[in-house]
């Protein structure tokens, strides 16, 4: 009877260790995914801001003052 209890204990400990490793791997994977999404979002925001800055510069150079003036006033 004692050997069976010992084997059951070892089996349960192995299963718990495997579940712990799977949980840790899942947490790491989710953290990596969140970091990747954040980097993508920042890249996309930077690209849109750069494009808007180029368009604003083109408007100011072309002499379309209405956009430049409203941007400084805050309208």
Beta strands, then each sheet from edge to edge (+ up, - down):
end
